[in-house]
Amino acid sequence: MDPRLSLITLGVADLDRATSFYEGLGWPRRVRSAHGVTFFQIGGLGLSLYPRAELAKDAGVPLANSPSQGFTLAYNTRSRDEVSKVLAQAEALGAQITQHAQDAVWGGHHGHFCDLDGFLWEVAWNSSFVLEDDGSLILPA
């Protein structure tokens, strides 16, 4: 298996509401002809939103009413100041801020929010991470 992640699918309670949230963040929607699912292009990765009950059915697992907090989705910013701006944008769209922007023990700056379905997002600036023009993340060696 090649080391790559191609698509992240979030099981959402209300597809239209979740779609509006991510469109409100300014994310470019793709494959508009698809019904019952929403796709976004995020750099070299895809994000899809799919009704939680349908996702559980497709995966053959019991329906859970809340997402796991065993992971976070991360949005890395190009500057320290952008962290607060992204958190404010998400909050204005209905996200719950769980940690306001602050300096991190690892030397960067970050904060967290839960989106409308409770998925946990970290918004972070790390001076040692390089973001390409297309948003691709290059980790230091």
C-alpha angles and dihedrals in degrees: 000000000000115000101253143112114216108175136011116203120198118200105224134191096220117024096196093049093047091046091053090050095055093041086052089057086058098250115158112246119217138185092034089174091070114103124212093014135067125213130200129187110227108179108293092342134077128225119200130189116209131171108270094229092052091047092052090047093049092048094045094236133125116270112260120199097215135039122250120269089202090100142025131215110228133213112192116204130213093231141026092244093053091068092071092043093054092046090051091049092051092047091051088056092053104272119142114237107224096176124017120222112290142151113279128225088239091062102261134094125253150152138185139229138179114227122224092282096045098259108152117234129188118206108200145170117204117177092207094056117085120215115202120217090264091052095257112151120230113197120208116257 
